Amino acid sequence: MNPQDAHSAYIRGDVELVRIRDAEGRIAAEGALPYPPGVLCVVPGEVWGGAVQRYFLALEEGVNLLPGFSPELQGVYSETDADGVKRLYGYVLK
């Protein structure tokens, strides 16, 4: 899917928020950018999976293992569950 169509679906609300762990094979509704390095790893319309998904899962693990580690993330959202564990989420198309 091209980025414009994915962005249009995002604006219409045809998306759902899922854990990055569960996003494999789903179409990204937003770009995902970690800083550093500040480069888009996933663009809207791209399918989540592979090295990019593993990278964000490694960031999730790092945030939980190292309390002072707090990368800036855009297009990926952190929520703390009832056990105090931080989980990463992203919007994908329905």
PDB file as gemmi writes it, atoms N, CA and C in Angstrom:
CRYST1    1.000    1.000    1.000  90.00  90.00  90.00 P 1                      
ATOM      1  N   MET A   1       0.856  -1.166   0.000  1.00  0.00           N  
ATOM      2  CA  MET A   1       0.000   0.000   0.000  1.00  0.00           C  
ATOM      3  C   MET A   1       0.902   1.230   0.000  1.00  0.00           C  
ATOM      4  N   ASN A   2       0.482   2.254  -0.718  1.00  0.00           N  
ATOM      5  CA  ASN A   2       1.325   3.450  -0.734  1.00  0.00           C  
ATOM      6  C   ASN A   2       1.088   4.287   0.528  1.00  0.00           C  
ATOM      7  N   PRO A   3       2.069   5.116   0.889  1.00  0.00           N  
ATOM      8  CA  PRO A   3       1.977   5.900   2.125  1.00  0.00           C  
ATOM      9  C   PRO A   3       0.757   6.821   2.183  1.00  0.00           C  
ATOM     10  N   GLN A   4       0.362   7.392   1.054  1.00  0.00           N  
ATOM     11  CA  GLN A   4      -0.787   8.305   1.055  1.00  0.00           C  
ATOM     12  C   GLN A   4      -2.073   7.568   1.425  1.00  0.00           C  
ATOM     13  N   ASP A   5      -2.285   6.378   0.863  1.00  0.00           N  
ATOM     14  CA  ASP A   5      -3.485   5.602   1.192  1.00  0.00           C  
ATOM     15  C   ASP A   5      -3.486   5.179   2.663  1.00  0.00           C  
ATOM     16  N   ALA A   6      -2.332   4.793   3.174  1.00  0.00           N  
ATOM     17  CA  ALA A   6      -2.239   4.413   4.588  1.00  0.00           C  
ATOM     18  C   ALA A   6      -2.526   5.612   5.484  1.00  0.00           C  
ATOM     19  N   HIS A   7      -1.993   6.770   5.124  1.00  0.00           N  
ATOM     20  CA  HIS A   7      -2.239   7.979   5.921  1.00  0.00           C  
ATOM     21  C   HIS A   7      -3.722   8.355   5.877  1.00  0.00           C  
ATOM     22  N   SER A   8      -4.350   8.224   4.719  1.00  0.00           N  
ATOM     23  CA  SER A   8      -5.784   8.524   4.608  1.00  0.00           C  
ATOM     24  C   SER A   8      -6.600   7.608   5.511  1.00  0.00           C  
ATOM     25  N   ALA A   9      -6.245   6.331   5.562  1.00  0.00           N  
ATOM     26  CA  ALA A   9      -6.936   5.396   6.454  1.00  0.00           C  
ATOM     27  C   ALA A   9      -6.736   5.797   7.911  1.00  0.00           C  
ATOM     28  N   TYR A  10      -5.541   6.257   8.245  1.00  0.00           N  
ATOM     29  CA  TYR A  10      -5.244   6.723   9.608  1.00  0.00           C  
ATOM     30  C   TYR A  10      -6.128   7.918   9.967  1.00  0.00           C  
ATOM     31  N   ILE A  11      -6.242   8.873   9.043  1.00  0.00           N  
ATOM     32  CA  ILE A  11      -7.068  10.066   9.280  1.00  0.00           C  
ATOM     33  C   ILE A  11      -8.537   9.681   9.447  1.00  0.00           C  
ATOM     34  N   ARG A  12      -9.006   8.707   8.672  1.00  0.00           N  
ATOM     35  CA  ARG A  12     -10.402   8.249   8.775  1.00  0.00           C  
ATOM     36  C   ARG A  12     -10.651   7.447  10.051  1.00  0.00           C  
ATOM     37  N   GLY A  13      -9.603   7.001  10.713  1.00  0.00           N  
ATOM     38  CA  GLY A  13      -9.761   6.198  11.925  1.00  0.00           C  
ATOM     39  C   GLY A  13      -9.897   4.715  11.653  1.00  0.00           C  
ATOM     40  N   ASP A  14      -9.528   4.278  10.444  1.00  0.00           N  
ATOM     41  CA  ASP A  14      -9.606   2.859  10.097  1.00  0.00           C  
ATOM     42  C   ASP A  14      -8.355   2.125  10.574  1.00  0.00           C  
ATOM     43  N   VAL A  15      -8.041   2.306  11.845  1.00  0.00           N  
ATOM     44  CA  VAL A  15      -6.816   1.754  12.416  1.00  0.00           C  
ATOM     45  C   VAL A  15      -7.100   1.159  13.792  1.00  0.00           C  
ATOM     46  N   GLU A  16      -6.156   0.386  14.267  1.00  0.00           N  
ATOM     47  CA  GLU A  16      -6.228  -0.097  15.641  1.00  0.00           C  
ATOM     48  C   GLU A  16      -4.829  -0.076  16.239  1.00  0.00           C  
ATOM     49  N   LEU A  17      -4.778   0.113  17.543  1.00  0.00           N  
ATOM     50  CA  LEU A  17      -3.519   0.147  18.273  1.00  0.00           C  
ATOM     51  C   LEU A  17      -3.207  -1.270  18.743  1.00  0.00           C  
ATOM     52  N   VAL A  18      -2.047  -1.799  18.313  1.00  0.00           N  
ATOM     53  CA  VAL A  18      -1.659  -3.160  18.694  1.00  0.00           C  
ATOM     54  C   VAL A  18      -0.249  -3.143  19.259  1.00  0.00           C  
ATOM     55  N   ARG A  19       0.045  -4.150  20.060  1.00  0.00           N  
ATOM     56  CA  ARG A  19       1.426  -4.283  20.545  1.00  0.00           C  
ATOM     57  C   ARG A  19       2.333  -4.542  19.359  1.00  0.00           C  
ATOM     58  N   ILE A  20       3.521  -3.973  19.408  1.00  0.00           N  
ATOM     59  CA  ILE A  20       4.490  -4.193  18.338  1.00  0.00           C  
ATOM     60  C   ILE A  20       4.765  -5.690  18.188  1.00  0.00           C  
ATOM     61  N   ARG A  21       4.759  -6.407  19.284  1.00  0.00           N  
ATOM     62  CA  ARG A  21       4.954  -7.862  19.256  1.00  0.00           C  
ATOM     63  C   ARG A  21       3.929  -8.545  18.350  1.00  0.00           C  
ATOM     64  N   ASP A  22       2.719  -7.984  18.292  1.00  0.00           N  
ATOM     65  CA  ASP A  22       1.624  -8.586  17.530  1.00  0.00           C  
ATOM     66  C   ASP A  22       1.413  -7.940  16.162  1.00  0.00           C  
ATOM     67  N   ALA A  23       2.291  -7.034  15.767  1.00  0.00           N  
ATOM     68  CA  ALA A  23       2.095  -6.270  14.529  1.00  0.00           C  
ATOM     69  C   ALA A  23       2.623  -6.969  13.280  1.00  0.00           C  
ATOM     70  N   GLU A  24       3.304  -8.082  13.428  1.00  0.00           N  
ATOM     71  CA  GLU A  24       3.905  -8.750  12.270  1.00  0.00           C  
ATOM     72  C   GLU A  24       2.854  -9.054  11.202  1.00  0.00           C  
ATOM     73  N   GLY A  25       3.164  -8.665   9.964  1.00  0.00           N  
ATOM     74  CA  GLY A  25       2.259  -8.899   8.847  1.00  0.00           C  
ATOM     75  C   GLY A  25       1.170  -7.859   8.695  1.00  0.00           C  
ATOM     76  N   ARG A  26       1.087  -6.922   9.622  1.00  0.00           N  
ATOM     77  CA  ARG A  26       0.070  -5.866   9.573  1.00  0.00           C  
ATOM     78  C   ARG A  26       0.646  -4.631   8.896  1.00  0.00           C  
ATOM     79  N   ILE A  27      -0.221  -3.825   8.285  1.00  0.00           N  
ATOM     80  CA  ILE A  27       0.208  -2.625   7.567  1.00  0.00           C  
ATOM     81  C   ILE A  27       0.270  -1.447   8.528  1.00  0.00           C  
ATOM     82  N   ALA A  28       1.428  -0.802   8.572  1.00  0.00           N  
ATOM     83  CA  ALA A  28       1.633   0.353   9.454  1.00  0.00           C  
ATOM     84  C   ALA A  28       0.770   1.526   9.001  1.00  0.00           C  
ATOM     85  N   ALA A  29       0.102   2.160   9.949  1.00  0.00           N  
ATOM     86  CA  ALA A  29      -0.697   3.346   9.654  1.00  0.00           C  
ATOM     87  C   ALA A  29       0.113   4.620   9.846  1.00  0.00           C  
ATOM     88  N   GLU A  30       1.192   4.536  10.607  1.00  0.00           N  
ATOM     89  CA  GLU A  30       2.072   5.672  10.881  1.00  0.00           C  
ATOM     90  C   GLU A  30       3.510   5.247  10.646  1.00  0.00           C  
ATOM     91  N   GLY A  31       4.347   6.230  10.393  1.00  0.00           N  
ATOM     92  CA  GLY A  31       5.772   5.960  10.347  1.00  0.00           C  
ATOM     93  C   GLY A  31       6.277   5.707  11.762  1.00  0.00           C  
ATOM     94  N   ALA A  32       7.306   4.893  11.891  1.00  0.00           N  
ATOM     95  CA  ALA A  32       7.905   4.595  13.199  1.00  0.00           C  
ATOM     96  C   ALA A  32       9.351   5.061  13.184  1.00  0.00           C  
ATOM     97  N   LEU A  33       9.664   5.958  14.122  1.00  0.00           N  
ATOM     98  CA  LEU A  33      10.979   6.592  14.138  1.00  0.00           C  
ATOM     99  C   LEU A  33      11.556   6.574  15.543  1.00  0.00           C  
ATOM    100  N   PRO A  34      12.670   5.884  15.745  1.00  0.00           N  
ATOM    101  CA  PRO A  34      13.381   5.975  17.026  1.00  0.00           C  
ATOM    102  C   PRO A  34      14.465   7.045  16.939  1.00  0.00           C  
ATOM    103  N   TYR A  35      14.678   7.757  18.035  1.00  0.00           N  
ATOM    104  CA  TYR A  35      15.769   8.732  18.077  1.00  0.00           C  
ATOM    105  C   TYR A  35      16.605   8.471  19.317  1.00  0.00           C  
ATOM    106  N   PRO A  36      17.895   8.268  19.218  1.00  0.00           N  
ATOM    107  CA  PRO A  36      18.643   8.209  17.964  1.00  0.00           C  
ATOM    108  C   PRO A  36      18.354   6.917  17.222  1.00  0.00           C  
ATOM    109  N   PRO A  37      18.543   6.852  15.958  1.00  0.00           N  
ATOM    110  CA  PRO A  37      19.243   7.725  15.031  1.00  0.00           C  
ATOM    111  C   PRO A  37      18.364   8.781  14.366  1.00  0.00           C  
ATOM    112  N   GLY A  38      17.034   8.698  14.516  1.00  0.00           N  
ATOM    113  CA  GLY A  38      16.176   9.712  13.909  1.00  0.00           C  
ATOM    114  C   GLY A  38      15.850   9.439  12.454  1.00  0.00           C  
ATOM    115  N   VAL A  39      15.799   8.173  12.091  1.00  0.00           N  
ATOM    116  CA  VAL A  39      15.491   7.770  10.719  1.00  0.00           C  
ATOM    117  C   VAL A  39      14.255   6.870  10.753  1.00  0.00           C  
ATOM    118  N   LEU A  40      13.297   7.121   9.836  1.00  0.00           N  
ATOM    119  CA  LEU A  40      12.116   6.264   9.778  1.00  0.00           C  
ATOM    120  C   LEU A  40      12.527   4.821   9.511  1.00  0.00           C  
ATOM    121  N   CYS A  41      12.049   3.922  10.356  1.00  0.00           N  
ATOM    122  CA  CYS A  41      12.302   2.494  10.167  1.00  0.00           C  
ATOM    123  C   CYS A  41      11.137   1.836   9.440  1.00  0.00           C  
ATOM    124  N   VAL A  42       9.955   2.378   9.639  1.00  0.00           N  
ATOM    125  CA  VAL A  42       8.741   1.909   8.976  1.00  0.00           C  
ATOM    126  C   VAL A  42       8.018   3.145   8.471  1.00  0.00           C  
ATOM    127  N   VAL A  43       7.542   3.089   7.235  1.00  0.00           N  
ATOM    128  CA  VAL A  43       6.753   4.194   6.691  1.00  0.00           C  
ATOM    129  C   VAL A  43       5.300   3.751   6.622  1.00  0.00           C  
ATOM    130  N   PRO A  44       4.350   4.692   6.638  1.00  0.00           N  
ATOM    131  CA  PRO A  44       2.946   4.307   6.499  1.00  0.00           C  
ATOM    132  C   PRO A  44       2.750   3.476   5.230  1.00  0.00           C  
ATOM    133  N   GLY A  45       2.006   2.394   5.347  1.00  0.00           N  
ATOM    134  CA  GLY A  45       1.751   1.518   4.215  1.00  0.00           C  
ATOM    135  C   GLY A  45       2.688   0.330   4.145  1.00  0.00           C  
ATOM    136  N   GLU A  46       3.742   0.349   4.932  1.00  0.00           N  
ATOM    137  CA  GLU A  46       4.703  -0.753   4.943  1.00  0.00           C  
ATOM    138  C   GLU A  46       4.232  -1.832   5.920  1.00  0.00           C  
ATOM    139  N   VAL A  47       4.581  -3.065   5.625  1.00  0.00           N  
ATOM    140  CA  VAL A  47       4.194  -4.190   6.478  1.00  0.00           C  
ATOM    141  C   VAL A  47       5.206  -4.339   7.609  1.00  0.00           C  
ATOM    142  N   TRP A  48       4.682  -4.439   8.842  1.00  0.00           N  
ATOM    143  CA  TRP A  48       5.540  -4.666  10.001  1.00  0.00           C  
ATOM    144  C   TRP A  48       6.120  -6.072   9.942  1.00  0.00           C  
ATOM    145  N   GLY A  49       7.373  -6.210  10.373  1.00  0.00           N  
ATOM    146  CA  GLY A  49       7.990  -7.524  10.476  1.00  0.00           C  
ATOM    147  C   GLY A  49       9.495  -7.446  10.333  1.00  0.00           C  
ATOM    148  N   GLY A  50      10.132  -8.591  10.381  1.00  0.00           N  
ATOM    149  CA  GLY A  50      11.561  -8.704  10.143  1.00  0.00           C  
ATOM    150  C   GLY A  50      12.423  -7.932  11.120  1.00  0.00           C  
ATOM    151  N   ALA A  51      13.523  -7.408  10.587  1.00  0.00           N  
ATOM    152  CA  ALA A  51      14.525  -6.721  11.410  1.00  0.00           C  
ATOM    153  C   ALA A  51      13.962  -5.489  12.101  1.00  0.00           C  
ATOM    154  N   VAL A  52      13.048  -4.789  11.440  1.00  0.00           N  
ATOM    155  CA  VAL A  52      12.491  -3.570  12.040  1.00  0.00           C  
ATOM    156  C   VAL A  52      11.677  -3.912  13.283  1.00  0.00           C  
ATOM    157  N   GLN A  53      10.850  -4.915  13.182  1.00  0.00           N  
ATOM    158  CA  GLN A  53      10.056  -5.315  14.343  1.00  0.00           C  
ATOM    159  C   GLN A  53      10.970  -5.798  15.469  1.00  0.00           C  
ATOM    160  N   ARG A  54      11.983  -6.582  15.122  1.00  0.00           N  
ATOM    161  CA  ARG A  54      12.928  -7.057  16.144  1.00  0.00           C  
ATOM    162  C   ARG A  54      13.657  -5.888  16.805  1.00  0.00           C  
ATOM    163  N   TYR A  55      13.977  -4.852  16.038  1.00  0.00           N  
ATOM    164  CA  TYR A  55      14.644  -3.666  16.582  1.00  0.00           C  
ATOM    165  C   TYR A  55      13.772  -3.003  17.650  1.00  0.00           C  
ATOM    166  N   PHE A  56      12.493  -2.804  17.340  1.00  0.00           N  
ATOM    167  CA  PHE A  56      11.606  -2.170  18.320  1.00  0.00           C  
ATOM    168  C   PHE A  56      11.360  -3.075  19.527  1.00  0.00           C  
ATOM    169  N   LEU A  57      11.329  -4.374  19.324  1.00  0.00           N  
ATOM    170  CA  LEU A  57      11.203  -5.290  20.464  1.00  0.00           C  
ATOM    171  C   LEU A  57      12.450  -5.243  21.338  1.00  0.00           C  
ATOM    172  N   ALA A  58      13.621  -5.069  20.726  1.00  0.00           N  
ATOM    173  CA  ALA A  58      14.858  -4.912  21.503  1.00  0.00           C  
ATOM    174  C   ALA A  58      14.827  -3.607  22.290  1.00  0.00           C  
ATOM    175  N   LEU A  59      14.283  -2.545  21.698  1.00  0.00           N  
ATOM    176  CA  LEU A  59      14.131  -1.285  22.435  1.00  0.00           C  
ATOM    177  C   LEU A  59      13.199  -1.472  23.626  1.00  0.00           C  
ATOM    178  N   GLU A  60      12.099  -2.197  23.411  1.00  0.00           N  
ATOM    179  CA  GLU A  60      11.159  -2.467  24.502  1.00  0.00           C  
ATOM    180  C   GLU A  60      11.865  -3.206  25.638  1.00  0.00           C  
ATOM    181  N   GLU A  61      12.661  -4.193  25.289  1.00  0.00           N  
ATOM    182  CA  GLU A  61      13.407  -4.943  26.300  1.00  0.00           C  
ATOM    183  C   GLU A  61      14.406  -4.037  27.023  1.00  0.00           C  
ATOM    184  N   GLY A  62      15.109  -3.197  26.268  1.00  0.00           N  
ATOM    185  CA  GLY A  62      16.093  -2.289  26.860  1.00  0.00           C  
ATOM    186  C   GLY A  62      15.478  -1.296  27.823  1.00  0.00           C  
ATOM    187  N   VAL A  63      14.312  -0.782  27.469  1.00  0.00           N  
ATOM    188  CA  VAL A  63      13.622   0.175  28.343  1.00  0.00           C  
ATOM    189  C   VAL A  63      13.267  -0.483  29.671  1.00  0.00           C  
ATOM    190  N   ASN A  64      12.921  -1.757  29.628  1.00  0.00           N  
ATOM    191  CA  ASN A  64      12.546  -2.464  30.859  1.00  0.00           C  
ATOM    192  C   ASN A  64      13.749  -2.931  31.672  1.00  0.00           C  
ATOM    193  N   LEU A  65      14.864  -3.233  31.007  1.00  0.00           N  
ATOM    194  CA  LEU A  65      16.059  -3.687  31.724  1.00  0.00           C  
ATOM    195  C   LEU A  65      16.881  -2.541  32.298  1.00  0.00           C  
ATOM    196  N   LEU A  66      16.870  -1.402  31.628  1.00  0.00           N  
ATOM    197  CA  LEU A  66      17.693  -0.251  32.017  1.00  0.00           C  
ATOM    198  C   LEU A  66      16.783   0.938  32.313  1.00  0.00           C  
ATOM    199  N   PRO A  67      16.435   1.161  33.571  1.00  0.00           N  
ATOM    200  CA  PRO A  67      15.471   2.205  33.919  1.00  0.00           C  
ATOM    201  C   PRO A  67      15.799   3.597  33.373  1.00  0.00           C  
ATOM    202  N   GLY A  68      17.069   3.926  33.198  1.00  0.00           N  
ATOM    203  CA  GLY A  68      17.430   5.246  32.686  1.00  0.00           C  
ATOM    204  C   GLY A  68      17.406   5.347  31.176  1.00  0.00           C  
ATOM    205  N   PHE A  69      17.223   4.215  30.490  1.00  0.00           N  
ATOM    206  CA  PHE A  69      17.212   4.190  29.026  1.00  0.00           C  
ATOM    207  C   PHE A  69      15.833   4.602  28.541  1.00  0.00           C  
ATOM    208  N   SER A  70      15.768   5.712  27.838  1.00  0.00           N  
ATOM    209  CA  SER A  70      14.482   6.225  27.391  1.00  0.00           C  
ATOM    210  C   SER A  70      14.620   6.859  26.011  1.00  0.00           C  
ATOM    211  N   PRO A  71      14.616   6.036  24.951  1.00  0.00           N  
ATOM    212  CA  PRO A  71      14.746   6.604  23.612  1.00  0.00           C  
ATOM    213  C   PRO A  71      13.497   7.398  23.238  1.00  0.00           C  
ATOM    214  N   GLU A  72      13.666   8.390  22.414  1.00  0.00           N  
ATOM    215  CA  GLU A  72      12.535   9.158  21.886  1.00  0.00           C  
ATOM    216  C   GLU A  72      11.940   8.351  20.742  1.00  0.00           C  
ATOM    217  N   LEU A  73      10.653   8.088  20.806  1.00  0.00           N  
ATOM    218  CA  LEU A  73       9.982   7.314  19.765  1.00  0.00           C  
ATOM    219  C   LEU A  73       8.839   8.133  19.189  1.00  0.00           C  
ATOM    220  N   GLN A  74       8.719   8.116  17.882  1.00  0.00           N  
ATOM    221  CA  GLN A  74       7.592   8.748  17.210  1.00  0.00           C  
ATOM    222  C   GLN A  74       6.884   7.683  16.390  1.00  0.00           C  
ATOM    223  N   GLY A  75       5.567   7.644  16.483  1.00  0.00           N  
ATOM    224  CA  GLY A  75       4.795   6.643  15.763  1.00  0.00           C  
ATOM    225  C   GLY A  75       4.731   5.301  16.467  1.00  0.00           C  
ATOM    226  N   VAL A  76       5.397   5.188  17.601  1.00  0.00           N  
ATOM    227  CA  VAL A  76       5.344   4.005  18.465  1.00  0.00           C  
ATOM    228  C   VAL A  76       5.123   4.535  19.873  1.00  0.00           C  
ATOM    229  N   TYR A  77       4.208   3.913  20.593  1.00  0.00           N  
ATOM    230  CA  TYR A  77       3.773   4.447  21.876  1.00  0.00           C  
ATOM    231  C   TYR A  77       4.056   3.459  22.998  1.00  0.00           C  
ATOM    232  N   SER A  78       4.504   3.983  24.122  1.00  0.00           N  
ATOM    233  CA  SER A  78       4.829   3.164  25.284  1.00  0.00           C  
ATOM    234  C   SER A  78       3.712   3.272  26.312  1.00  0.00           C  
ATOM    235  N   GLU A  79       3.267   2.125  26.798  1.00  0.00           N  
ATOM    236  CA  GLU A  79       2.291   2.077  27.882  1.00  0.00           C  
ATOM    237  C   GLU A  79       2.813   1.105  28.933  1.00  0.00           C  
ATOM    238  N   THR A  80       2.545   1.409  30.185  1.00  0.00           N  
ATOM    239  CA  THR A  80       2.974   0.553  31.284  1.00  0.00           C  
ATOM    240  C   THR A  80       1.805  -0.323  31.707  1.00  0.00           C  
ATOM    241  N   ASP A  81       2.028  -1.641  31.736  1.00  0.00           N  
ATOM    242  CA  ASP A  81       0.945  -2.546  32.120  1.00  0.00           C  
ATOM    243  C   ASP A  81       0.816  -2.617  33.642  1.00  0.00           C  
ATOM    244  N   ALA A  82      -0.118  -3.411  34.116  1.00  0.00           N  
ATOM    245  CA  ALA A  82      -0.405  -3.494  35.552  1.00  0.00           C  
ATOM    246  C   ALA A  82       0.789  -3.990  36.364  1.00  0.00           C  
ATOM    247  N   ASP A  83       1.695  -4.734  35.731  1.00  0.00           N  
ATOM    248  CA  ASP A  83       2.877  -5.255  36.423  1.00  0.00           C  
ATOM    249  C   ASP A  83       4.052  -4.289  36.383  1.00  0.00           C  
ATOM    250  N   GLY A  84       3.846  -3.103  35.809  1.00  0.00           N  
ATOM    251  CA  GLY A  84       4.910  -2.113  35.727  1.00  0.00           C  
ATOM    252  C   GLY A  84       5.851  -2.306  34.547  1.00  0.00           C  
ATOM    253  N   VAL A  85       5.501  -3.196  33.628  1.00  0.00           N  
ATOM    254  CA  VAL A  85       6.332  -3.461  32.451  1.00  0.00           C  
ATOM    255  C   VAL A  85       5.880  -2.551  31.311  1.00  0.00           C  
ATOM    256  N   LYS A  86       6.844  -1.896  30.685  1.00  0.00           N  
ATOM    257  CA  LYS A  86       6.522  -1.015  29.559  1.00  0.00           C  
ATOM    258  C   LYS A  86       6.415  -1.841  28.285  1.00  0.00           C  
ATOM    259  N   ARG A  87       5.362  -1.588  27.525  1.00  0.00           N  
ATOM    260  CA  ARG A  87       5.107  -2.276  26.260  1.00  0.00           C  
ATOM    261  C   ARG A  87       5.000  -1.233  25.156  1.00  0.00           C  
ATOM    262  N   LEU A  88       5.456  -1.585  23.957  1.00  0.00           N  
ATOM    263  CA  LEU A  88       5.381  -0.678  22.821  1.00  0.00           C  
ATOM    264  C   LEU A  88       4.213  -1.058  21.922  1.00  0.00           C  
ATOM    265  N   TYR A  89       3.526  -0.033  21.430  1.00  0.00           N  
ATOM    266  CA  TYR A  89       2.349  -0.197  20.587  1.00  0.00           C  
ATOM    267  C   TYR A  89       2.478   0.668  19.343  1.00  0.00           C  
ATOM    268  N   GLY A  90       1.776   0.269  18.294  1.00  0.00           N  
ATOM    269  CA  GLY A  90       1.738   1.066  17.080  1.00  0.00           C  
ATOM    270  C   GLY A  90       0.385   0.923  16.405  1.00  0.00           C  
ATOM    271  N   TYR A  91       0.035   1.922  15.599  1.00  0.00           N  
ATOM    272  CA  TYR A  91      -1.227   1.873  14.861  1.00  0.00           C  
ATOM    273  C   TYR A  91      -1.037   1.116  13.559  1.00  0.00           C  
ATOM    274  N   VAL A  92      -1.952   0.185  13.297  1.00  0.00           N  
ATOM    275  CA  VAL A  92      -1.968  -0.582  12.054  1.00  0.00           C  
ATOM    276  C   VAL A  92      -3.362  -0.459  11.443  1.00  0.00           C  
ATOM    277  N   LEU A  93      -3.451  -0.739  10.146  1.00  0.00           N  
ATOM    278  CA  LEU A  93      -4.746  -0.672   9.479  1.00  0.00           C  
ATOM    279  C   LEU A  93      -5.628  -1.831   9.909  1.00  0.00           C  
ATOM    280  N   LYS A  94      -6.934  -1.582   9.968  1.00  0.00           N  
ATOM    281  CA  LYS A  94      -7.899  -2.644  10.314  1.00  0.00           C  
ATOM    282  C   LYS A  94      -8.033  -3.601   9.153  1.00  0.00           C  
TER     283      LYS A  94                                                      
END                                                                             
